[in-house]
Amino acid sequence: MPYNLNVAAGQPETVCNVEIYENYVVRLNAQSEIMGCEDSFQDAFFLNRIGARAAYIYIQQCKLNADSAPTVAE
């Protein structure tokens, strides 16, 4: 779900002296929704950045989360 990332239970709070929550989770949750989710993963596949299975999985996630994604007007 967009804007709802969190650190999994039992994971370290810091990695290599970097505080994960403040430096990554908060910043990732603050990012605006990327439009064209499916297209991004199709492009990554065509550019050989990810494999077919990974592209399929990510595209399915785009479809599952499409209804909960905020619109530009929000």
N, CA, C and O atoms as a CHARMM CRD file, in Angstrom:
* protein
*
  296
    1    1 MET  N      0.84600  -1.17100   0.00000 PROA 1      0.00000
    2    1 MET  CA     0.00000   0.00000   0.00000 PROA 1      0.00000
    3    1 MET  C      0.89300   1.23600   0.00000 PROA 1      0.00000
    4    1 MET  O      1.83800   1.30100   0.78600 PROA 1      0.00000
    5    2 PRO  N      0.62500   2.20900  -0.85200 PROA 2      0.00000
    6    2 PRO  CA     1.48300   3.39200  -0.89600 PROA 2      0.00000
    7    2 PRO  C      1.46200   4.17200   0.41000 PROA 2      0.00000
    8    2 PRO  O      0.44700   4.20500   1.10600 PROA 2      0.00000
    9    3 TYR  N      2.54000   4.77400   0.72500 PROA 3      0.00000
   10    3 TYR  CA     2.70400   5.61300   1.91200 PROA 3      0.00000
   11    3 TYR  C      2.56800   4.83200   3.21100 PROA 3      0.00000
   12    3 TYR  O      2.28500   5.41900   4.25500 PROA 3      0.00000
   13    4 ASN  N      2.76200   3.53500   3.16300 PROA 4      0.00000
   14    4 ASN  CA     2.59500   2.74200   4.36100 PROA 4      0.00000
   15    4 ASN  C      3.75900   1.77700   4.56200 PROA 4      0.00000
   16    4 ASN  O      3.58200   0.71300   5.15500 PROA 4      0.00000
   17    5 LEU  N      4.94200   2.13300   4.07800 PROA 5      0.00000
   18    5 LEU  CA     6.10200   1.27700   4.27600 PROA 5      0.00000
   19    5 LEU  C      6.53200   1.32900   5.73100 PROA 5      0.00000
   20    5 LEU  O      6.38000   2.35000   6.40100 PROA 5      0.00000
   21    6 ASN  N      7.06500   0.22800   6.20400 PROA 6      0.00000
   22    6 ASN  CA     7.55900   0.18700   7.56900 PROA 6      0.00000
   23    6 ASN  C      8.68000  -0.83700   7.62800 PROA 6      0.00000
   24    6 ASN  O      8.82600  -1.64800   6.71300 PROA 6      0.00000
   25    7 VAL  N      9.45400  -0.81100   8.66400 PROA 7      0.00000
   26    7 VAL  CA    10.52100  -1.77900   8.87000 PROA 7      0.00000
   27    7 VAL  C      9.88300  -3.04400   9.44200 PROA 7      0.00000
   28    7 VAL  O      9.08500  -2.97300  10.37600 PROA 7      0.00000
   29    8 ALA  N     10.23200  -4.18700   8.88700 PROA 8      0.00000
   30    8 ALA  CA     9.66600  -5.45400   9.35500 PROA 8      0.00000
   31    8 ALA  C     10.09500  -5.72700  10.79000 PROA 8      0.00000
   32    8 ALA  O     11.17700  -5.32900  11.22200 PROA 8      0.00000
   33    9 ALA  N      9.23700  -6.40200  11.50400 PROA 9      0.00000
   34    9 ALA  CA     9.52400  -6.75100  12.90000 PROA 9      0.00000
   35    9 ALA  C     10.81100  -7.55200  12.99500 PROA 9      0.00000
   36    9 ALA  O     11.06000  -8.44100  12.18100 PROA 9      0.00000
   37   10 GLY  N     11.62100  -7.23600  13.98300 PROA 10     0.00000
   38   10 GLY  CA    12.84900  -7.97000  14.22800 PROA 10     0.00000
   39   10 GLY  C     14.04400  -7.52200  13.40000 PROA 10     0.00000
   40   10 GLY  O     15.13600  -8.07200  13.54500 PROA 10     0.00000
   41   11 GLN  N     13.85400  -6.53400  12.53500 PROA 11     0.00000
   42   11 GLN  CA    14.96000  -6.05100  11.71800 PROA 11     0.00000
   43   11 GLN  C     15.73300  -4.97600  12.47700 PROA 11     0.00000
   44   11 GLN  O     15.17000  -4.30800  13.34500 PROA 11     0.00000
   45   12 PRO  N     17.00500  -4.80100  12.16400 PROA 12     0.00000
   46   12 PRO  CA    17.80800  -3.80800  12.88200 PROA 12     0.00000
   47   12 PRO  C     17.33300  -2.38200  12.58700 PROA 12     0.00000
   48   12 PRO  O     16.83400  -2.08800  11.50100 PROA 12     0.00000
   49   13 GLU  N     17.49800  -1.52400  13.56100 PROA 13     0.00000
   50   13 GLU  CA    17.10900  -0.12900  13.37800 PROA 13     0.00000
   51   13 GLU  C     18.15000   0.64200  12.57700 PROA 13     0.00000
   52   13 GLU  O     17.83800   1.65400  11.94900 PROA 13     0.00000
   53   14 THR  N     19.37200   0.16300  12.60100 PROA 14     0.00000
   54   14 THR  CA    20.43100   0.80600  11.82300 PROA 14     0.00000
   55   14 THR  C     21.19100  -0.24600  11.02900 PROA 14     0.00000
   56   14 THR  O     21.29500  -1.40200  11.43900 PROA 14     0.00000
   57   15 VAL  N     21.71100   0.17200   9.89900 PROA 15     0.00000
   58   15 VAL  CA    22.57600  -0.67000   9.07200 PROA 15     0.00000
   59   15 VAL  C     23.76800   0.19800   8.68500 PROA 15     0.00000
   60   15 VAL  O     23.60200   1.27300   8.10800 PROA 15     0.00000
   61   16 CYS  N     24.95700  -0.26900   9.00300 PROA 16     0.00000
   62   16 CYS  CA    26.18400   0.50100   8.73600 PROA 16     0.00000
   63   16 CYS  C     26.08800   1.92000   9.30200 PROA 16     0.00000
   64   16 CYS  O     26.46800   2.89200   8.64900 PROA 16     0.00000
   65   17 ASN  N     25.57800   2.01400  10.51800 PROA 17     0.00000
   66   17 ASN  CA    25.42300   3.29000  11.22900 PROA 17     0.00000
   67   17 ASN  C     24.42500   4.25000  10.57200 PROA 17     0.00000
   68   17 ASN  O     24.45400   5.44900  10.85100 PROA 17     0.00000
   69   18 VAL  N     23.54800   3.74200   9.70700 PROA 18     0.00000
   70   18 VAL  CA    22.50900   4.56800   9.09100 PROA 18     0.00000
   71   18 VAL  C     21.18100   4.15200   9.69800 PROA 18     0.00000
   72   18 VAL  O     20.81100   2.97800   9.66000 PROA 18     0.00000
   73   19 GLU  N     20.46500   5.12300  10.26000 PROA 19     0.00000
   74   19 GLU  CA    19.16800   4.83600  10.85300 PROA 19     0.00000
   75   19 GLU  C     18.15400   4.61000   9.73500 PROA 19     0.00000
   76   19 GLU  O     17.83600   5.52900   8.98100 PROA 19     0.00000
   77   20 ILE  N     17.65800   3.39800   9.63400 PROA 20     0.00000
   78   20 ILE  CA    16.79000   2.99600   8.53700 PROA 20     0.00000
   79   20 ILE  C     15.47300   3.75900   8.53400 PROA 20     0.00000
   80   20 ILE  O     15.04400   4.25000   7.48900 PROA 20     0.00000
   81   21 TYR  N     14.82900   3.86300   9.68600 PROA 21     0.00000
   82   21 TYR  CA    13.50700   4.49600   9.71800 PROA 21     0.00000
   83   21 TYR  C     13.57600   5.95200   9.26900 PROA 21     0.00000
   84   21 TYR  O     12.87500   6.35100   8.34000 PROA 21     0.00000
   85   22 GLU  N     14.41400   6.73900   9.92300 PROA 22     0.00000
   86   22 GLU  CA    14.47600   8.17000   9.60100 PROA 22     0.00000
   87   22 GLU  C     15.04600   8.44800   8.21000 PROA 22     0.00000
   88   22 GLU  O     14.59600   9.36600   7.52500 PROA 22     0.00000
   89   23 ASN  N     16.02200   7.66400   7.80200 PROA 23     0.00000
   90   23 ASN  CA    16.69600   7.96500   6.54100 PROA 23     0.00000
   91   23 ASN  C     16.04700   7.33600   5.31200 PROA 23     0.00000
   92   23 ASN  O     16.20900   7.84800   4.20500 PROA 23     0.00000
   93   24 TYR  N     15.32400   6.24700   5.48400 PROA 24     0.00000
   94   24 TYR  CA    14.75800   5.57600   4.32200 PROA 24     0.00000
   95   24 TYR  C     13.24000   5.47100   4.37500 PROA 24     0.00000
   96   24 TYR  O     12.56600   5.90000   3.43900 PROA 24     0.00000
   97   25 VAL  N     12.69500   4.91800   5.43100 PROA 25     0.00000
   98   25 VAL  CA    11.25800   4.68500   5.49500 PROA 25     0.00000
   99   25 VAL  C     10.48300   5.99400   5.38900 PROA 25     0.00000
  100   25 VAL  O      9.55400   6.09600   4.58800 PROA 25     0.00000
  101   26 VAL  N     10.84200   6.97200   6.16700 PROA 26     0.00000
  102   26 VAL  CA    10.13600   8.25600   6.13900 PROA 26     0.00000
  103   26 VAL  C     10.25100   8.89800   4.75600 PROA 26     0.00000
  104   26 VAL  O      9.26600   9.40900   4.22200 PROA 26     0.00000
  105   27 ARG  N     11.44300   8.87200   4.18300 PROA 27     0.00000
  106   27 ARG  CA    11.62900   9.48300   2.86000 PROA 27     0.00000
  107   27 ARG  C     10.86700   8.74300   1.77300 PROA 27     0.00000
  108   27 ARG  O     10.28200   9.37300   0.89200 PROA 27     0.00000
  109   28 LEU  N     10.86500   7.40900   1.81900 PROA 28     0.00000
  110   28 LEU  CA    10.12200   6.64800   0.81400 PROA 28     0.00000
  111   28 LEU  C      8.62200   6.88400   0.94300 PROA 28     0.00000
  112   28 LEU  O      7.92900   7.00800  -0.06700 PROA 28     0.00000
  113   29 ASN  N      8.11700   6.94800   2.15800 PROA 29     0.00000
  114   29 ASN  CA     6.69200   7.19700   2.35800 PROA 29     0.00000
  115   29 ASN  C      6.29500   8.60300   1.92200 PROA 29     0.00000
  116   29 ASN  O      5.12500   8.84000   1.62200 PROA 29     0.00000
  117   30 ALA  N      7.22200   9.52200   1.88200 PROA 30     0.00000
  118   30 ALA  CA     6.93000  10.89900   1.49100 PROA 30     0.00000
  119   30 ALA  C      6.92100  11.09400  -0.02600 PROA 30     0.00000
  120   30 ALA  O      6.49700  12.14400  -0.50900 PROA 30     0.00000
  121   31 GLN  N      7.37800  10.10800  -0.77200 PROA 31     0.00000
  122   31 GLN  CA     7.42400  10.22600  -2.23000 PROA 31     0.00000
  123   31 GLN  C      6.01800  10.22100  -2.80800 PROA 31     0.00000
  124   31 GLN  O      5.14600   9.49100  -2.33700 PROA 31     0.00000
  125   32 SER  N      5.80500  11.03100  -3.82100 PROA 32     0.00000
  126   32 SER  CA     4.50300  11.03600  -4.47000 PROA 32     0.00000
  127   32 SER  C      4.34800   9.76100  -5.29900 PROA 32     0.00000
  128   32 SER  O      5.33700   9.13800  -5.68400 PROA 32     0.00000
  129   33 GLU  N      3.12200   9.38700  -5.56300 PROA 33     0.00000
  130   33 GLU  CA     2.82800   8.17700  -6.31800 PROA 33     0.00000
  131   33 GLU  C      3.36700   8.32400  -7.73900 PROA 33     0.00000
  132   33 GLU  O      3.17300   9.35600  -8.38100 PROA 33     0.00000
  133   34 ILE  N      4.02700   7.31400  -8.21100 PROA 34     0.00000
  134   34 ILE  CA     4.55900   7.32500  -9.57600 PROA 34     0.00000
  135   34 ILE  C      3.45900   6.87800 -10.52200 PROA 34     0.00000
  136   34 ILE  O      2.90300   5.79000 -10.36900 PROA 34     0.00000
  137   35 MET  N      3.15400   7.69800 -11.47400 PROA 35     0.00000
  138   35 MET  CA     2.12800   7.35400 -12.44400 PROA 35     0.00000
  139   35 MET  C      2.74100   6.39100 -13.46700 PROA 35     0.00000
  140   35 MET  O      3.93300   6.47600 -13.76500 PROA 35     0.00000
  141   36 GLY  N      1.94500   5.50100 -13.98900 PROA 36     0.00000
  142   36 GLY  CA     2.43900   4.55900 -14.98200 PROA 36     0.00000
  143   36 GLY  C      3.22100   3.42100 -14.36500 PROA 36     0.00000
  144   36 GLY  O      4.25000   3.01000 -14.90000 PROA 36     0.00000
  145   37 CYS  N      2.74900   2.91500 -13.25900 PROA 37     0.00000
  146   37 CYS  CA     3.44200   1.85500 -12.53000 PROA 37     0.00000
  147   37 CYS  C      3.76000   0.66300 -13.42800 PROA 37     0.00000
  148   37 CYS  O      4.90200   0.20600 -13.47700 PROA 37     0.00000
  149   38 GLU  N      2.75400   0.16100 -14.13600 PROA 38     0.00000
  150   38 GLU  CA     2.96300  -1.01500 -14.98100 PROA 38     0.00000
  151   38 GLU  C      3.97600  -0.74100 -16.07500 PROA 38     0.00000
  152   38 GLU  O      4.83900  -1.57400 -16.35100 PROA 38     0.00000
  153   39 ASP  N      3.87500   0.42900 -16.70000 PROA 39     0.00000
  154   39 ASP  CA     4.79300   0.78600 -17.78400 PROA 39     0.00000
  155   39 ASP  C      6.24100   0.81800 -17.31600 PROA 39     0.00000
  156   39 ASP  O      7.14700   0.43900 -18.05800 PROA 39     0.00000
  157   40 SER  N      6.45900   1.27200 -16.08300 PROA 40     0.00000
  158   40 SER  CA     7.82000   1.34400 -15.54700 PROA 40     0.00000
  159   40 SER  C      8.46900  -0.03200 -15.49500 PROA 40     0.00000
  160   40 SER  O      9.63900  -0.18300 -15.84500 PROA 40     0.00000
  161   41 PHE  N      7.71600  -1.02900 -15.06100 PROA 41     0.00000
  162   41 PHE  CA     8.27700  -2.37000 -14.95700 PROA 41     0.00000
  163   41 PHE  C      8.38600  -3.04300 -16.31600 PROA 41     0.00000
  164   41 PHE  O      9.29000  -3.85000 -16.53300 PROA 41     0.00000
  165   42 GLN  N      7.47800  -2.72600 -17.23200 PROA 42     0.00000
  166   42 GLN  CA     7.61000  -3.24300 -18.59500 PROA 42     0.00000
  167   42 GLN  C      8.87600  -2.68200 -19.23800 PROA 42     0.00000
  168   42 GLN  O      9.62600  -3.40700 -19.89100 PROA 42     0.00000
  169   43 ASP  N      9.10300  -1.38400 -19.04700 PROA 43     0.00000
  170   43 ASP  CA    10.30800  -0.75900 -19.59300 PROA 43     0.00000
  171   43 ASP  C     11.56700  -1.38000 -18.99100 PROA 43     0.00000
  172   43 ASP  O     12.53300  -1.64900 -19.70500 PROA 43     0.00000
  173   44 ALA  N     11.55400  -1.60700 -17.68100 PROA 44     0.00000
  174   44 ALA  CA    12.71000  -2.21500 -17.02800 PROA 44     0.00000
  175   44 ALA  C     12.98400  -3.60300 -17.58900 PROA 44     0.00000
  176   44 ALA  O     14.14100  -3.98600 -17.76400 PROA 44     0.00000
  177   45 PHE  N     11.92900  -4.35600 -17.87200 PROA 45     0.00000
  178   45 PHE  CA    12.09500  -5.67600 -18.46600 PROA 45     0.00000
  179   45 PHE  C     12.69100  -5.57400 -19.86300 PROA 45     0.00000
  180   45 PHE  O     13.63700  -6.29100 -20.19000 PROA 45     0.00000
  181   46 PHE  N     12.13900  -4.68500 -20.69000 PROA 46     0.00000
  182   46 PHE  CA    12.62300  -4.53900 -22.05700 PROA 46     0.00000
  183   46 PHE  C     14.06200  -4.04700 -22.11900 PROA 46     0.00000
  184   46 PHE  O     14.77500  -4.31800 -23.08600 PROA 46     0.00000
  185   47 LEU  N     14.48900  -3.32500 -21.09100 PROA 47     0.00000
  186   47 LEU  CA    15.86800  -2.83700 -21.02200 PROA 47     0.00000
  187   47 LEU  C     16.79500  -3.82600 -20.30400 PROA 47     0.00000
  188   47 LEU  O     17.94600  -3.50700 -20.00700 PROA 47     0.00000
  189   48 ASN  N     16.27800  -5.02900 -20.03000 PROA 48     0.00000
  190   48 ASN  CA    17.04100  -6.08300 -19.35100 PROA 48     0.00000
  191   48 ASN  C     17.52000  -5.68300 -17.96600 PROA 48     0.00000
  192   48 ASN  O     18.58300  -6.11200 -17.51800 PROA 48     0.00000
  193   49 ARG  N     16.73100  -4.85900 -17.29300 PROA 49     0.00000
  194   49 ARG  CA    17.06800  -4.45500 -15.91700 PROA 49     0.00000
  195   49 ARG  C     16.50200  -5.44700 -14.90200 PROA 49     0.00000
  196   49 ARG  O     17.07500  -5.65000 -13.83200 PROA 49     0.00000
  197   50 ILE  N     15.36000  -6.06500 -15.25300 PROA 50     0.00000
  198   50 ILE  CA    14.75400  -7.09000 -14.41100 PROA 50     0.00000
  199   50 ILE  C     14.28900  -8.22900 -15.31400 PROA 50     0.00000
  200   50 ILE  O     14.07800  -8.03800 -16.51200 PROA 50     0.00000
  201   51 GLY  N     14.13400  -9.40000 -14.73400 PROA 51     0.00000
  202   51 GLY  CA    13.68600 -10.56300 -15.48700 PROA 51     0.00000
  203   51 GLY  C     12.17400 -10.57500 -15.67200 PROA 51     0.00000
  204   51 GLY  O     11.45700  -9.75800 -15.09500 PROA 51     0.00000
  205   52 ALA  N     11.70500 -11.51400 -16.48800 PROA 52     0.00000
  206   52 ALA  CA    10.28200 -11.61800 -16.79600 PROA 52     0.00000
  207   52 ALA  C      9.45900 -11.92500 -15.54700 PROA 52     0.00000
  208   52 ALA  O      8.38500 -11.35500 -15.35200 PROA 52     0.00000
  209   53 ARG  N      9.96100 -12.82100 -14.70500 PROA 53     0.00000
  210   53 ARG  CA     9.21200 -13.17800 -13.49100 PROA 53     0.00000
  211   53 ARG  C      9.08700 -11.98200 -12.55300 PROA 53     0.00000
  212   53 ARG  O      8.00600 -11.72600 -12.02200 PROA 53     0.00000
  213   54 ALA  N     10.18100 -11.24500 -12.34200 PROA 54     0.00000
  214   54 ALA  CA    10.12800 -10.06500 -11.48000 PROA 54     0.00000
  215   54 ALA  C      9.17600  -9.02900 -12.06300 PROA 54     0.00000
  216   54 ALA  O      8.38000  -8.43800 -11.33300 PROA 54     0.00000
  217   55 ALA  N      9.25300  -8.80300 -13.37400 PROA 55     0.00000
  218   55 ALA  CA     8.36100  -7.83600 -14.01500 PROA 55     0.00000
  219   55 ALA  C      6.90900  -8.23400 -13.80100 PROA 55     0.00000
  220   55 ALA  O      6.07600  -7.38900 -13.47500 PROA 55     0.00000
  221   56 TYR  N      6.59900  -9.51100 -13.98200 PROA 56     0.00000
  222   56 TYR  CA     5.22800  -9.99800 -13.79900 PROA 56     0.00000
  223   56 TYR  C      4.74800  -9.74600 -12.36900 PROA 56     0.00000
  224   56 TYR  O      3.64200  -9.24700 -12.15500 PROA 56     0.00000
  225   57 ILE  N      5.58000 -10.09200 -11.40500 PROA 57     0.00000
  226   57 ILE  CA     5.20300  -9.91400  -9.99500 PROA 57     0.00000
  227   57 ILE  C      4.94900  -8.44000  -9.68200 PROA 57     0.00000
  228   57 ILE  O      3.94900  -8.10100  -9.04900 PROA 57     0.00000
  229   58 TYR  N      5.84800  -7.57200 -10.12300 PROA 58     0.00000
  230   58 TYR  CA     5.67800  -6.14900  -9.84400 PROA 58     0.00000
  231   58 TYR  C      4.46000  -5.56800 -10.55800 PROA 58     0.00000
  232   58 TYR  O      3.75100  -4.73500  -9.99400 PROA 58     0.00000
  233   59 ILE  N      4.21400  -5.99800 -11.78500 PROA 59     0.00000
  234   59 ILE  CA     3.05700  -5.50300 -12.52300 PROA 59     0.00000
  235   59 ILE  C      1.76800  -5.94100 -11.83600 PROA 59     0.00000
  236   59 ILE  O      0.80200  -5.18000 -11.78200 PROA 59     0.00000
  237   60 GLN  N      1.75100  -7.15800 -11.31300 PROA 60     0.00000
  238   60 GLN  CA     0.57000  -7.61100 -10.57000 PROA 60     0.00000
  239   60 GLN  C      0.35800  -6.75600  -9.32500 PROA 60     0.00000
  240   60 GLN  O     -0.77900  -6.44800  -8.96800 PROA 60     0.00000
  241   61 GLN  N      1.45700  -6.37000  -8.66000 PROA 61     0.00000
  242   61 GLN  CA     1.34100  -5.49200  -7.48900 PROA 61     0.00000
  243   61 GLN  C      0.79000  -4.12900  -7.89000 PROA 61     0.00000
  244   61 GLN  O     -0.00700  -3.54400  -7.15600 PROA 61     0.00000
  245   62 CYS  N      1.20400  -3.62100  -9.04300 PROA 62     0.00000
  246   62 CYS  CA     0.65700  -2.35000  -9.54000 PROA 62     0.00000
  247   62 CYS  C     -0.84800  -2.45800  -9.68800 PROA 62     0.00000
  248   62 CYS  O     -1.59200  -1.56400  -9.28400 PROA 62     0.00000
  249   63 LYS  N     -1.29100  -3.56600 -10.27400 PROA 63     0.00000
  250   63 LYS  CA    -2.72400  -3.76400 -10.49900 PROA 63     0.00000
  251   63 LYS  C     -3.47700  -3.89600  -9.17600 PROA 63     0.00000
  252   63 LYS  O     -4.57100  -3.35100  -9.02700 PROA 63     0.00000
  253   64 LEU  N     -2.90100  -4.61000  -8.22400 PROA 64     0.00000
  254   64 LEU  CA    -3.55600  -4.80100  -6.93200 PROA 64     0.00000
  255   64 LEU  C     -3.69100  -3.49800  -6.16000 PROA 64     0.00000
  256   64 LEU  O     -4.67500  -3.29500  -5.44900 PROA 64     0.00000
  257   65 ASN  N     -2.71400  -2.62000  -6.29300 PROA 65     0.00000
  258   65 ASN  CA    -2.69300  -1.37700  -5.52100 PROA 65     0.00000
  259   65 ASN  C     -3.22400  -0.17200  -6.28300 PROA 65     0.00000
  260   65 ASN  O     -3.18300   0.94600  -5.76900 PROA 65     0.00000
  261   66 ALA  N     -3.71400  -0.37300  -7.48200 PROA 66     0.00000
  262   66 ALA  CA    -4.16100   0.76200  -8.31000 PROA 66     0.00000
  263   66 ALA  C     -5.30400   1.52700  -7.66200 PROA 66     0.00000
  264   66 ALA  O     -5.35000   2.75400  -7.74300 PROA 66     0.00000
  265   67 ASP  N     -6.21900   0.82400  -7.02400 PROA 67     0.00000
  266   67 ASP  CA    -7.37100   1.48200  -6.41100 PROA 67     0.00000
  267   67 ASP  C     -7.01200   2.33200  -5.20300 PROA 67     0.00000
  268   67 ASP  O     -7.70500   3.30300  -4.89900 PROA 67     0.00000
  269   68 SER  N     -5.94000   1.97700  -4.51500 PROA 68     0.00000
  270   68 SER  CA    -5.58000   2.71900  -3.30900 PROA 68     0.00000
  271   68 SER  C     -4.57600   3.82900  -3.56700 PROA 68     0.00000
  272   68 SER  O     -4.21500   4.57300  -2.65500 PROA 68     0.00000
  273   69 ALA  N     -4.12800   3.93800  -4.80600 PROA 69     0.00000
  274   69 ALA  CA    -3.13600   4.97400  -5.13500 PROA 69     0.00000
  275   69 ALA  C     -3.79300   6.34500  -5.15700 PROA 69     0.00000
  276   69 ALA  O     -4.89100   6.49900  -5.69200 PROA 69     0.00000
  277   70 PRO  N     -3.13200   7.34100  -4.58000 PROA 70     0.00000
  278   70 PRO  CA    -3.70800   8.68900  -4.59900 PROA 70     0.00000
  279   70 PRO  C     -3.66900   9.26200  -6.01200 PROA 70     0.00000
  280   70 PRO  O     -2.82000   8.88700  -6.82100 PROA 70     0.00000
  281   71 THR  N     -4.57000  10.14800  -6.29000 PROA 71     0.00000
  282   71 THR  CA    -4.57300  10.80700  -7.59900 PROA 71     0.00000
  283   71 THR  C     -3.76300  12.08700  -7.48800 PROA 71     0.00000
  284   71 THR  O     -3.38900  12.50400  -6.39200 PROA 71     0.00000
  285   72 VAL  N     -3.49800  12.70000  -8.61500 PROA 72     0.00000
  286   72 VAL  CA    -2.71300  13.93500  -8.64900 PROA 72     0.00000
  287   72 VAL  C     -3.42100  15.03300  -7.86700 PROA 72     0.00000
  288   72 VAL  O     -2.76600  15.87800  -7.25600 PROA 72     0.00000
  289   73 ALA  N     -4.75100  15.03200  -7.87800 PROA 73     0.00000
  290   73 ALA  CA    -5.51500  16.09000  -7.21600 PROA 73     0.00000
  291   73 ALA  C     -5.45200  15.99800  -5.69400 PROA 73     0.00000
  292   73 ALA  O     -5.71800  16.98700  -5.01100 PROA 73     0.00000
  293   74 GLU  N     -5.10600  14.83500  -5.15000 PROA 74     0.00000
  294   74 GLU  CA    -5.10400  14.69000  -3.68900 PROA 74     0.00000
  295   74 GLU  C     -3.99700  15.40400  -3.08400 PROA 74     0.00000
  296   74 GLU  O     -3.84500  15.38800  -1.86200 PROA 74     0.00000
